[in-house]
Amino acid sequence: MEKAKISAIQLFILMVLFELGSALLVPLAIDAKQDAWLAILFGMVGSLALFLVYHKLYTYYPTLLPTEYMRKILGKVIGTVLAFIYILYFMYDASRVLRDFGEMLLTFAYPDTPLFIANALLMLIIIYTVRKGIEVIARSGELLFIFMYVLAIAGFILILTSGLIEIKNLQPILEEGLLSPLKVALSETLYFPFTEAVVFTMILPYLNDSRKAKVTMLCATGLSGINLAITMLINVSVLGVNLTERSEFPLLSTIESIQVANFLERLEVFFMVGMIVGIFIKITVLFYASTIGTANLFKINSPSRLSYPLGIIVLLLSITIASNVQEHLHEGLHIVKTVLHIPLFIIIPLILLLVAFLKNRNQQRGKSV
C-alpha cells in the first residue's frame, strides 16, 4: 500500500461516480419495461446487504488489502489464487467500461476514428492519474463530482421545460406484479452497477476514519441508486418503453430530444462530457485496484511501475473482448453475470466472511482461556 489517506467524503464521491459510471449509458433494467426504475431500487436494496458483508470483512482486517487478508483467511495457496482472480476481474471490468467509452464516442462524435485510438487516449490519462496515487484520484473525484451534478441538474431542468415527459409512458405501474422487477433486480441490477463496487474493498484501508466506512458505503449506494432510478424514469417517460429498449444509449437519445424555444437544442455534447466523467472515474478506480493488488500480491515495492504494462493489457482487452457493440452489451448484461458476478460478488465474500468469523471466534476463545 502507498502511504496515503482519503476522507469519508472523498470515498462517498468516488463510489457515487463509480456506480453511475457506465450505468447511465445503457438501458438499465429495461426488461422490467416501465417498472425499470423499481428494478433498480430493488437491486440497490439487495446490494446494501452485500455491502454489509464486505464491511464486516473490512472490520476484521482494517489495515489490510483484500489480496492480503484472503491469504490470511484461506491460506497462502488458495488465497493467492483467489486474489489473482479478483485482480484479473478488475482489469477485465476496466476493459469493458473502456469499450463502453469507445463505442459511445465513435457512435455519436467520431465515427471515422479507430476504436483503438479513442480508447488509448483515455487510457493514457488514466495511467497518468493512477501513477499519482489514490489522493490525487480522490481530489479529482471531488472536482468532477460538482461538474457532473451541475450538468445533471441543468439537463433535468431543460427536459422538464421542453415538455418532453409523458407520464402515461410509465403506466401501468406493476402491470405484471412485483415479480417482474424483482426478477430483473436479482438477475441484473444487483450486480451491475451496485455490487461492482466490491472493488472499493481495495480502497477502504486508505480511509482516514474506519468508523465512517459503513455509513459512507450505504449512503453512496443509496444516492447512486436513486439517481439511476430517476434517469430511467425520465428515459421511459420521454422515449417510451419500446424506443428505450431499442436504443443502445437511451439517455443520449433523451438529451437529443431537448428543444427549448426553437433555440436550445443539440445538447448531446454536454451529455457526453458528463458520461466521460463517470467512465473516467470508474476505470481509474478499477485500474488502481488492479495495480495495487498486483503489487501487493507479487511484493513489488513501486506499484506505479506496473501502470504502463497493465494499462496496455486493459487497452488491448477492450478492443478484443467483442467484435461489435451488440455482442459487447449481450456479454456484459447476460453472460458475465453468471460466470463472474455471482461467484465474485456473493458466494466468495460469504465464504470469506464465514471462515473469518470462525477464525476470529476461535482466537477470542483462545485468549479467554
N, C-alpha and C positions, 0 to 999 in steps of 0.2 A: 504493500500500500504506500501511496505517496503521503507525505506529511501535510495534510490539508484538512480543512473542516468547512462544512456548509451549514447554513441555518435552516430551521424548520420551514421558514417562508420560501427559501430557495428550493428546498425539496418539494414543497407543495406546488410551486410553479412548474418545476421540471416534470412532475407527474401529470399535471393537467395538460401541458403542451404535448407530452408523450402520448397520452391516451386519446387526445383529439387527433394529433398527427395525421396519419393516412386514413383514419376512420371517417373524417369529414369528406373524403373524396368519393367513396364508394356508396352504392345504395344499401346501406347497412340495415339488416333485418327486414328487408323488403318482402321476404317470403311470408311475413305476417301481414302483408298488404297494408291497409290503413291503420292497423294496430302496431306498426313497426316501432313507434315511439314507446309503446308499452313493453315490447320485447327487449328494447334497450334498457329500460328501467329495471326489468326483471333480471337481466344479465348483470346489471350493476349491483343489485342487491345480493345476488349469488356470489359475486366476486368479493364482496365485503367479508363474507365468511372465510374465503380462502386467504384474504389478506391477514386475517387474524392468525391463521396457521403460519404464514410467512413471518409475521411479527413475533410469534411465540418462539420460533427458531432463533430469531434475532436476539431475543432476551436471554436465551441460553448462552449465546456466543456473541455479545455485543461488539467486540473488538475484532472479530474475525470475518473475513470474506467467506461466502458460501463454498468457494473452492477449497478453503481450509477446513471449515467445520464438517464438510461432507466426509473428509478423510478421518476426522476425529470420531464421527458417528458410526460410519460403516467400515472403517479400516482403510489402510493405505491403498490397497489394490482396487477394491470396489469403489472407494471414494474418489480415487484419481480418475478412473474410467468415467464415473458419473459426472464429475466436474468437467471433464473434457467434452462430454456430450452437451452439457449446458453451454460451454464456450462455442461449440460448433453451432448450436441453435441460435445464439445471439448473433453470430456472423451471418447465418442464413436469413434470419429475420431482418437484419440490416440490409441485406441484398434485396430482399423482397420490397422493402419500403423504398429503396433506391430505384428499383424498377418502376414502382408507382410514380415516383417523381419524373422519371424519364418519359414514361408513357403520357403523363399529363402534359408535360412541356411540349412534346412532339405533336400531340393531338391538336392542341389549341394555339400554339405560338410558333413553333419552328418545325414544320412538317418535313423539311428537306434536310434537317440536321441529323447526323447519325446518332443513334441511341448511346453509343459508347462515349461520344464527345459530351453530350448533355450530362450523363452520369459521372463522367470523370471530373468535370468542372466542380460539381457539388462535392464529390469525394475528396478532392484536394483541399477544399475549405474545411471539411470535417476532420481530415487528418491533421491539419494545422491546429484546429481548435482542441482536439484530443491531446496533442502534444503539449499544450499549455496547461492541462490538468483540470481537475474537477471544479476548482474555484472559478476558473475562467468560464467553464461551461455554465455554472450556476449563475454567474453575473450576466452572461449573455442571455440566459433564460429570462432574467428579470426585465431586461430592456425589451426583448422580443414579446414578452407576455403583454406588456402595456400596448405595444404597437398592434398586436393581433386582436386584442379586445376592442381597441378603438375602431379597427376595420369592421369587426363583427357587429358592434352596436350601430355603426353607420349603415352597414348593409341591411340590418334588421329594420331600421327606420325607413330606409328607401323602399324596401319591399312592402311595408305597411302603407306608405304614402302613395305607392304606384297602383294600389288596388288590385294586386295580383292574387291575394289569398281568397280561396273559395272553401269555406267551411264544409260545404256539402261533400267535398272530396275526402273528408275524414270520417264520413258516415257510411254505414252504421258502425258504431264502435262495438267491438267484440261480436262481430257478425257470426263467427264460428266458436264463440265462447272463449274462455281463458286458455284452453288447451293449445290453440294455435300460437299465440305469443310466448307461452311457456316453452313450447317445443323449440321455437326459434331461439329463445334465450339459452336453453340448455345445449343447443347444437351449434350456436354461432356467437352471440354477443357476450356470453360468459367468458369466452376465450379471446375473441377479438372485438374490442381492443383492451378490455379491462385486465384480465389476468396475464396478458403480455407484460404487464408491469411487474411481474416476478423479477425482471431484470433489476429492479430497484433494491433487491436484497444485496446486490453488489455495491450499492451506493450508501445504504444505511450505516455502515461502520464509519462513514465520514461525517455523520450528523453530530453537531456540537452538543446537543442535548438529547440523549437517547429516550428520555421520558416523553418527548413530544412525537416520537416516531408513529405510534399507533393512530393518534387523532389526526396527524398530518396526512397519512396514507388514506384514511377513511374519508376525510373531508375533500381531498383532491379527487378521489374517485367519484364522490357524490357530485361535485361540481361538473366534472367532465361528463358524467352520465346525463345530468340534466341538460347540459349544452348540446349533447348529441341527440337527445330526445327532442329538444326544441328544433334542431336542424332538420330532423326527419319530419316533424310536424309541418314545418314550412315547405319542405320539398314536396311532400304529398299534397298539401293544400294548394300549392301553386301548379304543379305539373300533373297531379292525379297519379293514381297507383300505376297504371299501365306505362305511362311515359317515364316515371321514376324507375320502374323495373327495367325498362329497355335501355335507359341511359347508363353509360359507363361512369360518368361523373355528374350525378344529378344536381349537386349544389351549384356546379358551374352553369348548368342549364337554367337553374333558377335565377342566378345572378344575371345571365344574359337576357332574361325576360324583363329586367327592370327598365322602365321608361317613365321618367317624370317630366311632365310639361313639354313633351316632344323635344327635350333638350338634354336631359341627363340620361345617358344610355351608354352601351358598350363598356360596362364596368368590370368585365371579366379579368382585366389585368390586376385589379385590386384583390379579387378572389385568389388569383394565382400567387400573388405575393404572400397572402395570409397562409395559403397551403404550404408554400415553401418554408415558411417559419416553422410550422408544426412538424413537417417532414424532416427539416434540418435537425431539430431538437431530438426527434425520435431516433434517427440514425446515429446521431452523436452519442446518445446515452447507450444504445446497443453496442456501438463500436468501442466506446470507452470500457464498457463492462467486459467485452471480449478481450481487449488489450490488457487490462489489469489482471483479469482472470488467467490469461496465458502466462503473463509474467510471474504471477504468484504460483501457478502450478509447476512451471519449469524453472523457478528460482532465478529469474532474470532481474537484476538489480534496477535496470532502467527501462520501465515499460514503454517510454516514448520511442525507443529504438524499434519497437515492434509495429509501430503505427503504419509505416510505409508498406512492409510486406503483407501485413494483414489487410490493409486498405486495398492493395492490388487484388487480393483474393476476393474480397467483398465486391469490388468493381466487376471483375470477370464473372463472378457468380451471378450478379444482377443481369448480365447480358444473356447467360446461358440457361437460366432456370426455366425459361418458357420460350416458345417460338413466336408467340403473339400475345396480345393483351387478354384475349378471351381465355386462352389456356392458363395464363398467369392468374387471372381472377378466380377461375374454377379451382385451380390447385390451392389457392390461398383460403377460399371460403369453404371448401369441402374436404379435400384430401389431407391437408396439413393438420386439420383438427383431430382426426382420428389417429394419425401416425405420431404426431408430436405433442399437440396441445394437451390432450387428456393425460398422457403419462407424465409430461414435464410440469404441468401446472397443478394437477390434482393428486395423482397416485403417488409419485415420488415424494413430494413435500409431506404428504400424510404419513408415509413410511418413515421419513427422516424425523418427523416430529414424534412419532410413537417410540422409535428407538432412542432418541434424545431424552424423552420423558423418562423412559425406563432406566437409562444410564444415570440420569440426574437423581432419580429417586433412590437408586442403589447407593450412589455416592453419599447422599444425605443420611441414609441409614447407617452407612459405614462410619460416618463422622459421629453420629449419635451414640454408636456402640463404643 
